[in-house]
């Protein structure tokens, strides 16, 4: 997730396009190709998406051309008499050759763009390296580099060779661009989730340290010590306000680098999956409780106040950089699918 401009509004749209393009359903493939055409009009279309769509489009055109040629040959042979079969065969060969050249051109163009684009992205330093060296460093099959060289500097490669090169290019694109981007998104999502947890825990520690009831802070600290017996000495040390501010500042900076403001929607799922960002449940009052039970309830209620204040501080911190997040969370909460979202709408003012 970077700040580079792209024609899709969210990575969900990109995922949907990926599923359509690589689907075995021809209608879904056609819908994906039409989506790419729309994105081309917006500009800033990444090379991987553009080349994939071009290669899939020319393969569909190639299949249609082969079927039309086969039907034309069968019809010509069936309708011809013996004296005219040679002339019909000659005219059929000429028609096949005339239709073959546009296909060779259409195959060659995206293959040339793929090799040139990948090799240019690998160029480092002032001294230019060869296309072959740069493509090899990027992991491109050497056959694609050779086909690009022939199509650029010599005669167009044969149609069978171009078909094989297109299949190789699509396999490379699926593994290195489409599946590779999915792996990056998955890793980024996990990292965002861990950063949100760090941010929430830092605000929790700050809230406990600043809570007016010293007994409550001690009780919370005691509970945490009992739950985590193997905590190191640094964690057991008293809370440092300056250190907490530094942690929150660094954490928020990394979140912003992973999720630009224009992609605020990408924060929704990590927030909903983050257990420490679910608003706390209110502690119900128990009528007729003993004094000891009332003290326990009082402690639980104080803990709820601390949790709620920490949650609000965390959400305010996020809303400072992602103002659209409030509306997005409330919209998701209206569906009422996750139970915690109802509390998100209840505390939605976050004041």
C-alpha positions as a Markdown table, in Angstrom:
| # | Residue | x | y | z |
|---|---|---|---|---|
| 1 | Unk | 0.0 | 0.0 | 0.0 |
| 2 | Unk | 1.7 | 3.1 | -1.2 |
| 3 | Unk | 0.8 | 6.7 | -2.2 |
| 4 | Unk | 1.1 | 5.9 | -6.0 |
| 5 | Unk | -2.0 | 7.0 | -8.0 |
| 6 | Unk | -4.1 | 4.1 | -9.4 |
| 7 | Unk | -7.4 | 4.0 | -11.2 |
| 8 | Unk | -9.2 | 1.9 | -8.7 |
| 9 | Unk | -10.9 | 3.3 | -5.6 |
| 10 | Unk | -10.0 | 0.5 | -3.2 |
| 11 | Unk | -8.0 | -2.7 | -3.2 |
| 12 | Unk | -11.3 | -4.5 | -3.1 |
| 13 | Unk | -12.0 | -3.3 | -6.7 |
| 14 | Unk | -8.6 | -4.6 | -7.7 |
| 15 | Unk | -9.3 | -8.0 | -6.1 |
| 16 | Unk | -12.6 | -8.2 | -7.9 |
| 17 | Unk | -10.8 | -7.5 | -11.2 |
| 18 | Unk | -8.2 | -10.2 | -10.4 |
| 19 | Unk | -11.0 | -12.7 | -9.8 |
| 20 | Unk | -12.7 | -11.8 | -13.0 |
| 21 | Unk | -9.7 | -11.9 | -15.3 |
| 22 | Unk | -8.5 | -15.2 | -14.0 |
| 23 | Unk | -11.9 | -16.8 | -13.9 |
| 24 | Unk | -12.8 | -19.7 | -16.2 |
| 25 | Unk | -16.1 | -18.1 | -16.9 |
| 26 | Unk | -15.8 | -16.3 | -20.2 |
| 27 | Unk | -18.5 | -13.7 | -19.2 |
| 28 | Unk | -16.5 | -12.8 | -16.1 |
| 29 | Unk | -13.3 | -12.5 | -18.2 |
| 30 | Unk | -15.1 | -10.2 | -20.6 |
| 31 | Unk | -16.4 | -8.1 | -17.7 |
| 32 | Unk | -12.9 | -7.8 | -16.4 |
| 33 | Unk | -11.5 | -6.7 | -19.7 |
| 34 | Unk | -14.2 | -4.1 | -20.0 |
| 35 | Unk | -13.3 | -2.8 | -16.5 |
| 36 | Unk | -9.6 | -2.5 | -17.6 |
| 37 | Unk | -10.8 | -0.4 | -20.6 |
| 38 | Unk | -12.6 | 1.9 | -18.2 |
| 39 | Unk | -9.5 | 2.2 | -16.0 |
| 40 | Unk | -7.3 | 3.0 | -19.0 |
| 41 | Unk | -9.5 | 6.1 | -19.5 |
| 42 | Unk | -8.7 | 7.3 | -16.0 |
| 43 | Unk | -4.9 | 6.9 | -16.6 |
| 44 | Unk | -2.2 | 5.7 | -14.2 |
| 45 | Unk | -2.9 | 2.0 | -15.1 |
| 46 | Unk | -0.1 | -0.2 | -13.8 |
| 47 | Unk | 1.9 | -2.2 | -16.3 |
| 48 | Unk | 0.9 | -5.5 | -14.9 |
| 49 | Unk | -2.8 | -4.9 | -15.3 |
| 50 | Unk | -2.5 | -3.4 | -18.7 |
| 51 | Unk | -0.3 | -6.1 | -20.2 |
| 52 | Unk | -2.4 | -8.9 | -18.6 |
| 53 | Unk | -5.5 | -7.5 | -20.2 |
| 54 | Unk | -3.9 | -7.0 | -23.6 |
| 55 | Unk | -2.6 | -10.6 | -23.7 |
| 56 | Unk | -5.9 | -12.0 | -22.6 |
| 57 | Unk | -7.7 | -9.9 | -25.2 |
| 58 | Unk | -5.4 | -11.0 | -28.0 |
| 59 | Unk | -5.7 | -14.6 | -27.0 |
| 60 | Unk | -9.5 | -14.4 | -27.2 |
| 61 | Unk | -9.2 | -12.7 | -30.7 |
| 62 | Unk | -6.8 | -15.5 | -31.7 |
| 63 | Unk | -9.2 | -18.2 | -30.7 |
| 64 | Unk | -12.0 | -16.5 | -32.6 |
| 65 | Unk | -9.8 | -16.1 | -35.7 |
| 66 | Unk | -8.8 | -19.8 | -35.6 |
| 67 | Unk | -12.4 | -20.9 | -35.4 |
| 68 | Unk | -13.4 | -18.6 | -38.3 |
| 69 | Unk | -10.5 | -19.9 | -40.4 |
| 70 | Unk | -11.5 | -23.5 | -39.7 |
| 71 | Unk | -15.1 | -22.8 | -40.6 |
| 72 | Unk | -14.1 | -21.1 | -43.8 |
| 73 | Unk | -11.8 | -23.9 | -44.9 |
| 74 | Unk | -14.5 | -26.5 | -44.2 |
| 75 | Unk | -17.1 | -24.5 | -46.1 |
| 76 | Unk | -14.8 | -23.9 | -49.0 |
| 77 | Unk | -13.8 | -27.5 | -49.3 |
| 78 | Unk | -17.4 | -28.7 | -49.1 |
| 79 | Unk | -18.6 | -26.3 | -51.7 |
| 80 | Unk | -15.8 | -26.6 | -54.2 |
| 81 | Unk | -15.6 | -28.9 | -57.2 |
| 82 | Unk | -12.5 | -30.8 | -58.1 |
| 83 | Unk | -11.2 | -28.3 | -60.8 |
| 84 | Unk | -11.4 | -25.3 | -58.5 |
| 85 | Unk | -10.0 | -26.9 | -55.3 |
| 86 | Unk | -6.5 | -25.6 | -55.9 |
| 87 | Unk | -7.5 | -22.0 | -56.5 |
| 88 | Unk | -9.8 | -22.1 | -53.4 |
| 89 | Unk | -7.0 | -23.5 | -51.3 |
| 90 | Unk | -4.7 | -20.7 | -52.5 |
| 91 | Unk | -7.2 | -18.0 | -51.7 |
| 92 | Unk | -7.8 | -19.5 | -48.3 |
| 93 | Unk | -4.1 | -19.5 | -47.5 |
| 94 | Unk | -3.9 | -15.9 | -48.5 |
| 95 | Unk | -6.8 | -15.0 | -46.2 |
| 96 | Unk | -5.1 | -16.9 | -43.3 |
| 97 | Unk | -1.8 | -15.0 | -43.9 |
| 98 | Unk | -3.6 | -11.7 | -44.0 |
| 99 | Unk | -5.3 | -12.3 | -40.7 |
| 100 | Unk | -2.2 | -13.7 | -39.1 |
| 101 | Unk | -0.1 | -10.5 | -39.4 |
| 102 | Unk | -2.4 | -8.3 | -37.2 |
| 103 | Unk | -2.4 | -11.1 | -34.5 |
| 104 | Unk | 1.4 | -11.2 | -34.6 |
| 105 | Unk | 1.5 | -7.4 | -34.1 |
| 106 | Unk | -1.1 | -7.6 | -31.3 |
| 107 | Unk | 0.9 | -10.3 | -29.5 |
| 108 | Unk | 4.2 | -8.5 | -29.9 |
| 109 | Unk | 3.2 | -5.1 | -28.5 |
| 110 | Unk | 2.3 | -6.2 | -24.9 |
| 111 | Unk | 5.3 | -8.5 | -24.8 |
| 112 | Unk | 7.7 | -5.7 | -25.8 |
| 113 | Unk | 6.0 | -3.4 | -23.2 |
| 114 | Unk | 6.3 | -6.0 | -20.5 |
| 115 | Unk | 10.0 | -6.6 | -21.0 |
| 116 | Unk | 10.9 | -2.9 | -21.4 |
| 117 | Unk | 8.8 | -1.9 | -18.4 |
| 118 | Unk | 10.2 | -4.5 | -16.1 |
| 119 | Unk | 13.8 | -3.9 | -17.2 |
| 120 | Unk | 13.5 | -0.1 | -16.9 |
| 121 | Unk | 12.2 | -0.5 | -13.3 |
| 122 | Unk | 15.4 | -2.5 | -12.5 |
| 123 | Unk | 17.8 | 0.2 | -13.9 |
| 124 | Unk | 20.0 | 1.5 | -11.2 |
| 125 | Unk | 23.0 | 3.9 | -11.3 |
| 126 | Unk | 24.3 | 6.0 | -14.1 |
| 127 | Unk | 25.7 | 3.2 | -16.2 |
| 128 | Unk | 22.9 | 1.5 | -18.1 |
| 129 | Unk | 22.7 | -2.3 | -18.1 |
| 130 | Unk | 21.4 | -4.4 | -20.9 |
| 131 | Unk | 17.8 | -5.4 | -21.1 |
| 132 | Unk | 18.8 | -9.1 | -20.8 |
| 133 | Unk | 20.7 | -8.5 | -17.5 |
| 134 | Unk | 18.0 | -6.3 | -16.0 |
| 135 | Unk | 15.2 | -8.8 | -17.0 |
| 136 | Unk | 17.2 | -11.7 | -15.6 |
| 137 | Unk | 17.5 | -9.8 | -12.3 |
| 138 | Unk | 13.7 | -9.4 | -12.3 |
| 139 | Unk | 13.2 | -13.1 | -12.9 |
| 140 | Unk | 11.7 | -12.7 | -16.4 |
| 141 | Unk | 12.0 | -15.9 | -18.6 |
| 142 | Unk | 14.8 | -15.5 | -21.1 |
| 143 | Unk | 12.5 | -16.6 | -23.9 |
| 144 | Unk | 10.5 | -13.4 | -23.4 |
| 145 | Unk | 13.6 | -11.3 | -23.7 |
| 146 | Unk | 14.5 | -13.1 | -27.0 |
| 147 | Unk | 11.0 | -12.6 | -28.4 |
| 148 | Unk | 11.1 | -8.9 | -27.5 |
| 149 | Unk | 14.5 | -8.6 | -29.3 |
| 150 | Unk | 13.2 | -10.3 | -32.4 |
| 151 | Unk | 10.0 | -8.3 | -32.5 |
| 152 | Unk | 11.8 | -5.0 | -32.0 |
| 153 | Unk | 14.9 | -5.4 | -34.1 |
| 154 | Unk | 14.2 | -8.2 | -36.6 |
| 155 | Unk | 11.2 | -9.8 | -38.1 |
| 156 | Unk | 8.1 | -10.5 | -36.1 |
| 157 | Unk | 8.2 | -14.0 | -34.5 |
| 158 | Unk | 5.9 | -16.7 | -35.7 |
| 159 | Unk | 2.4 | -17.0 | -34.4 |
| 160 | Unk | 3.1 | -20.3 | -32.5 |
| 161 | Unk | 6.2 | -18.8 | -30.8 |
| 162 | Unk | 4.2 | -15.7 | -29.8 |
| 163 | Unk | 1.4 | -17.8 | -28.4 |
| 164 | Unk | 3.9 | -19.7 | -26.3 |
| 165 | Unk | 5.5 | -16.4 | -25.2 |
| 166 | Unk | 2.1 | -15.0 | -24.2 |
| 167 | Unk | 1.4 | -18.0 | -22.1 |
| 168 | Unk | 4.7 | -17.7 | -20.4 |
| 169 | Unk | 4.2 | -14.0 | -19.8 |
| 170 | Unk | 0.8 | -14.5 | -18.3 |
| 171 | Unk | 2.1 | -17.2 | -15.9 |
| 172 | Unk | 4.9 | -14.8 | -14.8 |
| 173 | Unk | 2.4 | -12.0 | -14.3 |
| 174 | Unk | 0.1 | -14.1 | -12.3 |
| 175 | Unk | 2.8 | -15.3 | -9.9 |
| 176 | Unk | 4.8 | -12.0 | -9.7 |
| 177 | Unk | 2.2 | -9.3 | -10.0 |
| 178 | Unk | -1.3 | -10.6 | -9.2 |
| 179 | Unk | -0.4 | -13.2 | -6.5 |
| 180 | Unk | 2.6 | -11.2 | -5.4 |
| 181 | Unk | 0.4 | -8.2 | -4.8 |
| 182 | Unk | -2.0 | -10.3 | -2.8 |
| 183 | Unk | 0.8 | -11.5 | -0.6 |
| 184 | Unk | 1.9 | -7.9 | 0.0 |
| 185 | Unk | -1.7 | -6.9 | 0.8 |
| 186 | Unk | -2.0 | -9.7 | 3.3 |
| 187 | Unk | 1.3 | -8.9 | 5.0 |
| 188 | Unk | 0.3 | -5.2 | 5.1 |
| 189 | Unk | -3.1 | -6.1 | 6.6 |
| 190 | Unk | -1.4 | -8.1 | 9.3 |
| 191 | Unk | 1.1 | -5.3 | 10.0 |
| 192 | Unk | -1.7 | -2.7 | 10.2 |
| 193 | Unk | -3.5 | -4.9 | 12.7 |
| 194 | Unk | -0.4 | -5.1 | 14.9 |
| 195 | Unk | 0.2 | -1.4 | 14.7 |
| 196 | Unk | -3.4 | -0.7 | 15.7 |
| 197 | Unk | -2.9 | -3.0 | 18.7 |
| 198 | Unk | 0.3 | -1.1 | 19.6 |
| 199 | Unk | -1.5 | 2.2 | 19.3 |
| 200 | Unk | -4.5 | 1.1 | 21.4 |
| 201 | Unk | -2.2 | -0.5 | 24.1 |
| 202 | Unk | -0.2 | 2.7 | 24.3 |
| 203 | Unk | -3.3 | 4.8 | 24.9 |
| 204 | Unk | -4.5 | 2.2 | 27.4 |
| 205 | Unk | -1.3 | 2.6 | 29.4 |
| 206 | Unk | -1.5 | 6.4 | 29.2 |
| 207 | Unk | -5.1 | 6.3 | 30.4 |
| 208 | Unk | -4.3 | 4.0 | 33.3 |
| 209 | Unk | -1.3 | 6.2 | 34.3 |
| 210 | Unk | -3.4 | 9.3 | 34.2 |
| 211 | Unk | -6.5 | 8.0 | 35.8 |
| 212 | Unk | -7.5 | 10.0 | 38.9 |
| 213 | Unk | -8.1 | 6.9 | 41.1 |
| 214 | Unk | -4.7 | 5.7 | 42.1 |
| 215 | Unk | -6.1 | 2.5 | 43.6 |
| 216 | Unk | -7.7 | 1.7 | 40.2 |
| 217 | Unk | -4.3 | 2.2 | 38.4 |
| 218 | Unk | -2.7 | -0.2 | 40.9 |
| 219 | Unk | -5.5 | -2.7 | 40.5 |
| 220 | Unk | -5.1 | -2.7 | 36.8 |
| 221 | Unk | -1.4 | -3.0 | 37.0 |
| 222 | Unk | -1.8 | -5.9 | 39.4 |
| 223 | Unk | -4.2 | -7.7 | 37.0 |
| 224 | Unk | -1.8 | -7.3 | 34.1 |
| 225 | Unk | 1.0 | -8.7 | 36.2 |
| 226 | Unk | -1.0 | -11.7 | 37.1 |
| 227 | Unk | -2.0 | -12.3 | 33.5 |
| 228 | Unk | 1.5 | -11.9 | 32.1 |
| 229 | Unk | 4.0 | -13.6 | 34.4 |
| 230 | Unk | 6.8 | -13.6 | 31.9 |
| 231 | Unk | 6.7 | -9.8 | 31.2 |
| 232 | Unk | 10.3 | -8.4 | 31.0 |
| 233 | Unk | 11.6 | -5.7 | 33.3 |
| 234 | Unk | 11.1 | -3.0 | 30.7 |
| 235 | Unk | 7.4 | -3.7 | 30.4 |
| 236 | Unk | 7.0 | -3.8 | 34.2 |
| 237 | Unk | 8.6 | -0.3 | 34.5 |
| 238 | Unk | 6.4 | 2.6 | 35.3 |
| 239 | Unk | 4.7 | 4.3 | 32.3 |
| 240 | Unk | 6.7 | 7.2 | 30.7 |
| 241 | Unk | 4.6 | 9.9 | 29.1 |
| 242 | Unk | 7.3 | 11.0 | 26.7 |
| 243 | Unk | 8.1 | 7.4 | 25.7 |
| 244 | Unk | 4.4 | 6.8 | 25.1 |
| 245 | Unk | 4.1 | 9.8 | 22.9 |
| 246 | Unk | 7.1 | 8.7 | 20.9 |
| 247 | Unk | 5.6 | 5.2 | 20.4 |
| 248 | Unk | 2.2 | 6.6 | 19.3 |
| 249 | Unk | 3.9 | 9.1 | 17.0 |
| 250 | Unk | 6.0 | 6.4 | 15.3 |
| 251 | Unk | 3.1 | 4.0 | 15.1 |
| 252 | Unk | 0.8 | 6.5 | 13.5 |
| 253 | Unk | 3.5 | 7.5 | 11.1 |
| 254 | Unk | 3.9 | 3.9 | 9.9 |
| 255 | Unk | 0.1 | 3.5 | 9.6 |
| 256 | Unk | -0.1 | 6.6 | 7.4 |
| 257 | Unk | 2.7 | 5.3 | 5.2 |
| 258 | Unk | 0.8 | 2.0 | 4.8 |
| 259 | Unk | -2.6 | 3.5 | 4.3 |
| 260 | Unk | -2.9 | 6.9 | 2.5 |
| 261 | Unk | -5.9 | 9.0 | 3.4 |
| 262 | Unk | -7.5 | 8.3 | 0.0 |
| 263 | Unk | -7.5 | 4.6 | 1.0 |
| 264 | Unk | -9.2 | 5.1 | 4.4 |
| 265 | Unk | -11.5 | 2.3 | 3.6 |
| 266 | Unk | -8.6 | -0.2 | 3.9 |
| 267 | Unk | -8.5 | 0.5 | 7.7 |
| 268 | Unk | -12.0 | -0.8 | 8.2 |
| 269 | Unk | -11.3 | -4.5 | 8.3 |
| 270 | Unk | -8.1 | -4.3 | 10.5 |
| 271 | Unk | -10.0 | -2.1 | 13.0 |
| 272 | Unk | -13.0 | -4.6 | 13.1 |
| 273 | Unk | -10.5 | -7.5 | 13.5 |
| 274 | Unk | -8.6 | -5.7 | 16.3 |
| 275 | Unk | -9.9 | -7.0 | 19.6 |
| 276 | Unk | -8.6 | -4.1 | 21.6 |
| 277 | Unk | -10.5 | -1.6 | 19.4 |
| 278 | Unk | -13.9 | -3.1 | 20.2 |
| 279 | Unk | -15.7 | -0.7 | 22.6 |
| 280 | Unk | -16.1 | -2.3 | 26.1 |
| 281 | Unk | -19.3 | -3.8 | 27.3 |
| 282 | Unk | -21.0 | -1.9 | 30.2 |
| 283 | Unk | -20.9 | -3.7 | 33.5 |
| 284 | Unk | -24.5 | -4.3 | 34.7 |
| 285 | Unk | -25.5 | -3.4 | 38.2 |
| 286 | Unk | -26.4 | -6.3 | 40.5 |
| 287 | Unk | -29.2 | -5.5 | 43.0 |
| 288 | Unk | -28.8 | -6.9 | 46.5 |
| 289 | Unk | -25.1 | -7.6 | 46.0 |
| 290 | Unk | -22.8 | -8.0 | 49.1 |
| 291 | Unk | -20.2 | -5.4 | 50.0 |
| 292 | Unk | -17.4 | -7.5 | 48.5 |
| 293 | Unk | -19.4 | -8.0 | 45.3 |
| 294 | Unk | -20.1 | -4.2 | 45.2 |
| 295 | Unk | -16.4 | -3.5 | 45.5 |
| 296 | Unk | -15.6 | -5.9 | 42.7 |
| 297 | Unk | -18.4 | -4.3 | 40.6 |
| 298 | Unk | -17.0 | -0.9 | 41.4 |
| 299 | Unk | -13.5 | -2.0 | 40.3 |
| 300 | Unk | -15.0 | -3.5 | 37.1 |
| 301 | Unk | -16.9 | -0.3 | 36.4 |
| 302 | Unk | -13.8 | 1.8 | 36.9 |
| 303 | Unk | -11.9 | -0.6 | 34.6 |
| 304 | Unk | -14.7 | -0.1 | 32.0 |
| 305 | Unk | -14.3 | 3.7 | 32.3 |
| 306 | Unk | -10.5 | 3.3 | 31.7 |
| 307 | Unk | -11.1 | 1.1 | 28.7 |
| 308 | Unk | -13.7 | 3.4 | 27.2 |
| 309 | Unk | -11.4 | 6.5 | 27.7 |
| 310 | Unk | -8.5 | 4.6 | 26.1 |
| 311 | Unk | -10.8 | 3.5 | 23.2 |
| 312 | Unk | -12.0 | 7.0 | 22.6 |
| 313 | Unk | -8.4 | 8.4 | 22.7 |
| 314 | Unk | -7.3 | 5.8 | 20.1 |
| 315 | Unk | -10.2 | 6.5 | 17.8 |
| 316 | Unk | -9.7 | 10.3 | 18.1 |
| 317 | Unk | -6.1 | 9.8 | 17.2 |
| 318 | Unk | -7.1 | 7.8 | 14.1 |
| 319 | Unk | -9.8 | 10.3 | 13.1 |
| 320 | Unk | -7.3 | 13.1 | 13.3 |
| 321 | Unk | -5.6 | 11.6 | 10.2 |
| 322 | Unk | -8.5 | 9.7 | 8.7 |
| 323 | Unk | -11.6 | 12.0 | 9.1 |
| 324 | Unk | -13.7 | 9.8 | 6.7 |
| 325 | Unk | -13.2 | 6.8 | 9.1 |
| 326 | Unk | -16.1 | 8.0 | 11.3 |
| 327 | Unk | -18.7 | 7.8 | 8.6 |
| 328 | Unk | -17.3 | 4.5 | 7.2 |
| 329 | Unk | -17.5 | 2.9 | 10.6 |
| 330 | Unk | -21.0 | 4.1 | 11.2 |
| 331 | Unk | -22.1 | 2.9 | 7.8 |
| 332 | Unk | -20.7 | -0.6 | 8.5 |
| 333 | Unk | -22.3 | -0.5 | 11.9 |
| 334 | Unk | -25.7 | 0.0 | 10.4 |
| 335 | Unk | -25.7 | -3.5 | 9.0 |
| 336 | Unk | -25.2 | -4.9 | 12.5 |
| 337 | Unk | -23.2 | -7.9 | 11.4 |
| 338 | Unk | -20.4 | -7.9 | 14.0 |
| 339 | Unk | -21.9 | -7.4 | 17.5 |
| 340 | Unk | -19.2 | -4.9 | 18.4 |
| 341 | Unk | -20.3 | -2.5 | 15.6 |
| 342 | Unk | -23.5 | -1.7 | 17.5 |
| 343 | Unk | -21.4 | -0.3 | 20.2 |
| 344 | Unk | -19.3 | 1.5 | 17.6 |
| 345 | Unk | -22.5 | 3.4 | 16.6 |
| 346 | Unk | -23.4 | 4.0 | 20.2 |
| 347 | Unk | -20.1 | 5.6 | 21.0 |
| 348 | Unk | -19.9 | 7.0 | 17.5 |
| 349 | Unk | -19.5 | 10.6 | 18.6 |
| 350 | Unk | -16.1 | 9.7 | 20.0 |
| 351 | Unk | -15.9 | 12.8 | 22.1 |
